[in-house]
């Protein structure tokens, strides 16, 4: 999911889908291009993607990030991008691709789940809140776009069980947008404060250990019902982490916790 300024929208590739606009698409093992889209990708992983994948594989966040992820800090960007590492083979296949298809299909990332639709968040200073927008953007080789099955962006999202993914990615997009300007000062984007923010968004196992085994709860008063949720749920912990980063980096208050 991209965060988009209003003056950029006409420059984006693909066909914008309004609420009731339709598109044709169907993918199945017998189609000639099956699995071709799972190769040589710049596939961005959002925080909720990491949670679902590491739990599917039954590994820790640290182990997943070490084995499956490339972390890239681009020039003029103040928070690293997290990309799925492609296989070390001529076709640079997705590490989860098998001959029969995706081996993590029920927990596949948001970008894979939404394909061939791309989703973004449009920010307009004249609106009270951002607007989710969709683009139909299959690659030229995709034969699924010529099938007869018809969708809207809503029916496609429902069919792909993407509601929770989209909610969590939208939350992340709202936070990520704050990093358009440099919040780190002289520490830089690889300093200790930036590393704490990365942990609180992408490494839930380490963040949970930090909350419950450090002096965090002596310094912060967290609502008991929130504390109960984040002990056992990675998703709730991630929501808490997003709020904490906003407070930790920019001083934006939260209704779920406060300094003692």
N, C-alpha and C positions, 0 to 999 in steps of 0.2 A: 504494500500500500504506500502510495506517495502522497506527500502533502504538497498542494498545488496552489499557487497564487493565481488570482483571477486573470492577470495579464499574460499568463503562460498557457492558458487552456487551449487557445486556438493553434498552438504550436505542437501539441501532443499528437503522436501517431495513433491510428486506429479510429474506429467509428464510435462516437459518443452515444451511449444508450440512455435515453430518457426513461422515465418510469415504466411505460407500457411498450417501449420499443422491443422488437423481437430479433432473434438471431437463430440460425440453424447450426446445430452441432450434435455429433454423436461419435463417441470413441469406443472401440471394441477390439478384441484380439485379432479378428480376421481382417481388419482394415490394413491396407498396405503400409501406412505410415506408423503403425502401432509402435510405441516406445521411442520413436525418432526424436520426440521433443524432450527426452530425458538425457540428452547428451550435450556436453560442452556449454554449460549454462553459467550465467552470472545469477545464481539463485540466492536472493537475500533471505536470510532467516530472521524472523522476528522473535522476540522473547517467548511468546506462547508456543511457537514452533519448537523451540529447544525443549521446553517442558514436555510436550507431547512425545517428541522423538526419544528423549533420554528415558522416559518412563516406558515407552514401547520396547526399547532395547534393554531395559533394566540395568542401566549404567548411571553413574553419578553425572552431575552437570560438568564437573571438571573433566571426567573421562570423555564425555561427548565432545566438549569444546576442543580438547586436545586431539582427538582422532578425526573428527568430521568437519572441522570448521577452519576457515581462513578469516582472520581478523585484520581489517584494512582501515587505516586512518588516512583518508584522502586529504590533499591540500585544501585549505580553506574549509575544512569540516572539523567540528569540535567534539564529535562523538564517533567512535569507530563503527564501520559497517561490518556486519557478520554475514559471511557467505558460506554456502555449503561447498566443501572441497570435492572436486570432481575426481574420478578415478585416474590412477596413473597408467593409462593405456591410450592407444592412438585415438580412440573415439571420445576419451574423457567422459565416460559415462557416470551417471549418478551412482554413488556407492550403494544405494538401496535398490538398484535396478537388477532384476533377474529376467531370465528368458520369458517367464510367464507374466512378467509385469512388475509392479511396484511391491516390494516386500514389506513396506510399512504403510500400505495404502490407507488403512483406517485412521492413521495418525500423520498422514502426509502434510507437508507445509502449506500455509495459506496460499502462496503463489501457485502451487501445483493444484490445489483444491479449486481455485477460482478459474484457472486456465480453461478456455481461451479468452476469458474476460479479465481485464486488469481494473483494479479498484484504486481510487484515490480519494483524498479529502481536500475539498476546495475551501480555502480560507478567503473570506471577503470581509473587509473591515466594516461594511455596511450591514452585515448580518450578525444576529446575536450568537449563532453557533455555526460551526462548519457544516458543509454539505458533502455527503458521500456521493461520488460520481463514478460511473462505470464506462469502460471502453471495450468494444469488441475488437480483439487484436490477435487473431491466429496467425502463425507464420505461413508463408506461401505454400510450404510443402504439406500443410495440414489438410488432409482430405475430409476430415470430420466436419468441416464447415460447409461441405456440399451435401451432407446428409439431410434427410427430411424432418428430423425431430426439431421442434421449435421451442424456444425458451424466451423468457424475459430474464433480466438480471436477478430478479427476486426468485423466480421459480428455479433457476439454475443454482442459486445459493442454497435454497432449501433442499434441493435434490442432492447436493454435495455435502450436506450437513456442515455448512460453513458458518452458521450464525455465531457461535461462540468465538471461532477464529476471527471473524470480522470485528466483533465487539472488542476483543483483546488487542487486535492490530490497530483499531481506531484509537484505543487508549494510548498505545505506544506512539502512534503518529502525533497525538496531541503533545506528549512529552518530548518526543524527538524534535519537534518543530522549535522548541525553546533553545535547542543547541545551534540554531542558525547564527547566533552571535557567541563570541567566546566568553564562557563563564569562569574560566580557570585562572586568568591572570598570569602571574609569573610562574605558577606551578606547571602550566602547560597541559595539553590534552593527554599526556601519559604520566601525570603526577598522581600522588596518592589520593587526592579527592576525586579525580576522574576514575581511578581504579575502583574506588568505593561505589561510585555511581554505576559502573559497568557490572559489578558484582550484584547490586541490588536489582538489576533489570534482567541480566542474562544467566546468573549462576544462583539458582534458587537453593540448592543444597548448601552452598557456602553462606548465602545470606541468612538462611534459617539458623545455621550454627552461630553466625555473628549475633543474631538477635537474642538467642537463648543462652549462649555460653560466654558472652562478653558482658560488659557493664551497661549494655544498651538499655535494659529495662530498669536500671537504676537511674538513668538519665532521662528516660521518656516515660510518660504515663500513657499507656495504650488501653483503650476500652476493653473490658474483659471479654465481650462477645467477639471482638475483632481478634484478640489474642487467641481465643479458642479456635477460630477459623484458620488462622495462619499457621498454627502448630501442625495441622494435618493436610492442608490443601495447598498445593503449589500454585494454583490459580489465584486463590485469595492472597497468598503471600506475595505474588507478583503485583496484584493490584495495590497492596500495601507498599511494596517497593517503589512503584511509580509515584505514589504520594510522598513517600519519604524523600526520594530524589528531588522532587519539586521543593520540599522544605529545606533539605540539606544544601542544595546548590543555590536556590533563589529565595528562600525564606517564605515560600508560599504555604500558608497554614492548611492544616487538614482537620477535619472533624473527628478523625479516628485516633489521633494521638496529639500530645503536646509535651514540651519540655517540662520537667518537674521544677 
